[in-house]
Amino acid sequence: RGLLCCSLCPVTKILSTTMPKGSSDDDDDRSDDDDEREGEGSDDDSDSFSAETDERCGELLAQLQQGSLTYGAALELIGLLKARADLPGVRQAREALAAAYPLPEAVWLEWIEDEARLAAGDEVDEVIELAGRAVRDGLYVGVWLRLVRLVAERHAPGLV
């Protein structure tokens, strides 16, 4: 089951749109016992999900170390590492993927956006360099536009 792209992956979409449960009028009608049972069930589910995720992540990291990681598996690994907030792992997996395959525009844009959100000060120059790598990798209008915005934000912030 290969993934086309992290930003198109249903798992990534679910993980990125999952929000903490807000209170609603229906929540007030439930008893405290219902809330406790629900919390216990979700803890068990999250523990098994976490264990499964950790196991799968370990398998994929081993493949990455061996150099036998497929394109789809690399995208899966990136999604899993992002969910775990493992920034060094995400960067390593992305670099390995970019070294082995030409990346589609959506993957480059996701990578650039992730790095841009984290960049501060002079680190923005590194994001600009990453966007430069992306435009050399393929003729992607969206990546070119993002590169222009990054340069404008960095060198002419009043224009953006």
SULGI-V939096 format. One record per pair of residues at least 6 apart in sequence whose ideal C-beta (glycine too) atoms are under 8 Angstrom apart, sorted by the first residue. I is the first residue (numbers start at 1). J is the second residue. If there is no record, write none. Layout:
i={I I}
j={J J}
This chain:
i={1 2 2 2 2 2 3 3 3 3 3 4 5 5 5 5 5 6 6 6 6 6 6 6 6 7 7 7 7 8 9 9 9 11 12 12 15 15 15 53 53 53 56 56 57 57 57 57 60 60 60 60 60 60 61 61 63 63 63 64 64 64 64 64 69 69 69 69 69 71 71 71 74 74 74 74 74 75 75 77 78 78 78 78 81 81 81 82 82 87 90 94 97 97 98 98 102 102 103 103 103 103 104 105 105 105 105 108 108 108 108 108 108 109 109 109 109 109 111 111 112 112 112 112 112 112 112 113 115 115 115 116 116 116 119 119 124 124 124 125 127 128 128 128 128 131 131 131 131 132 134 134 134 135 135 135 149 152 152 153}
j={72 70 71 72 73 75 9 72 75 76 79 75 75 104 106 107 110 12 75 78 79 82 106 107 110 106 107 109 110 106 75 76 79 79 79 82 79 82 83 80 83 84 76 80 77 80 81 84 69 73 74 76 77 80 77 89 69 70 73 74 77 92 93 96 77 93 96 97 100 97 100 101 93 96 97 100 101 97 107 93 90 93 94 97 89 90 93 90 114 118 114 111 103 107 133 137 137 138 111 134 137 138 138 138 140 142 143 131 134 137 138 140 143 134 140 142 143 146 130 134 127 130 131 134 143 146 150 146 126 127 130 124 127 150 126 127 150 153 154 154 150 147 150 151 154 143 146 147 150 147 140 143 147 143 144 147 160 159 160 160}
